[in-house]
Amino acid sequence: MLRAAASAALLALIALALAWELWLAPLRPGGSLLALKALPLVLPLSGVLQGRRYTYQWSSMLILAYLAEGVTRAWGDSGLARQLAIAEMVLSLAFFAAALSYVRRSRGAA
C-alpha cells in the first residue's frame, strides 16, 4: 500500500509539473522551459515502482525541493498558479510520508 501511494504521488507530481508549466499556468504563454523541472522526478520512478529501498531514501530528499518550490510559489503567485502550487505541496508531502514509511517498514526485512 505504501509503495502504491508513493508511486501514485510521484506520477501525479510528474504530470502536475508538466501540465502546470506547459498548459495550465506557464510563466510565458505557450509554455516555459520550467517544465524541465519534471525531469529529476523521472530519475527515481523506476526504483520507486520496483520498491527499491535505496531509491526511496534518496528520492525522499529530492522531493523536498519540490515542496520548497510549492511553498514559495503558493506564497508569491495568485489564482490558478497558487492552487497548482498547493497541489504540488500536497503531492510532495504525500510522497515524502509514504517513502519514509516504506523505508521504515522495509528496514526490518533488510
Buried (B, 14 or more C-beta within 10 A) or exposed (E): EBBEBBBBBBBBBBEBBBBBBBEEBBEEEEEBEBBEBBEBBEEBBEBBBEBBBEBBBBBBEBBEEBBEBBBEBBEEBEEEBBBBBBBBBBBBBBBBBBBBBBBEEBEEEE
